């Protein structure tokens, strides 16, 4: 079981190494780091050494596999700047679905002057009286800039109605108007590229990630009011996802669903999707840009899958 998690999740790699080392630190004399490492290494048996070596190598190769795509993202960014194009990427989906980690990998080597990550908090009292889209519109990119929204205006279609943060009237009005807003304010006669990504994590994997957040002092800040209820409200969020795809997946403004139980694959396929949305000069001819259809699913196909599951199981599982 540990081996499967090791392949799927870099967090499991670090966790495995930590567990093995801690098991041998009891009684070890604390010395300078280099000497302490030697002492712990002497205590490890052959199987444990192989585990750590394999884990470290897997993490290394995962990082190396992303680098050619990260280099392409720099080329894409230069193209957008030269031609004065704008790009908006929405990262939406369930909590603990890997949105933040993917954003960090996507932007890791990009020109910091030409991209922004926007993660808006709760609206203040004045913003609550204004058009829902207004505070997002204020964050839209300038010419040559990429803006990545860590959760977007689509909170109004998912988290807010489930948690009671908006009225039914506000929810339905948003669904009626959002695609026309996107066509009028964002797509802007082809000058702005809009990419809508929905990160889809399984219920079991979400529970595992929440448990890790509870037990890791470096990640406890990630636990929110929504997180604490996400598992209990799983079916409600699923229903809102289905309605989201029904009402807001259009030819001009489609959704792409990213299967994110395997974080590394989700990150790599997201980069491919972003790169495929822009025709830029200098694209690598040797790099594989073909998307993995098991990881990246168009919104209309995801909707078909959900409807089939509903017929078989009585409710969608995604």
Protein Blocks (a to p, Z undefined) as FASTA:
>chain_A
ZZmmmmmpmklmmmmmmmmmmmmmgopacddfklmmmmmmmmpcfklmmmmmmmmmmmmm
mmmmmmmmmmmmmmmmmmmmmnopacddddeddehiommmmmmmmmmmmcfklcccdddd
dddfklmmmcfklmmmmmpccehiacddehifklmmmmmmmnopacfklmmmmmmmmmmm
mmmmmnnnoiaccddddddddfklmmmmmmmmmmmmklmmmpcfklmmmmmmmmmmmmmm
mmmmmmmmcfklccddddfkbmmlmmmmmmmmmmmmpccehiafkbcfbdcfklmccfkl
mmmmmmmmmmmnopafZZ
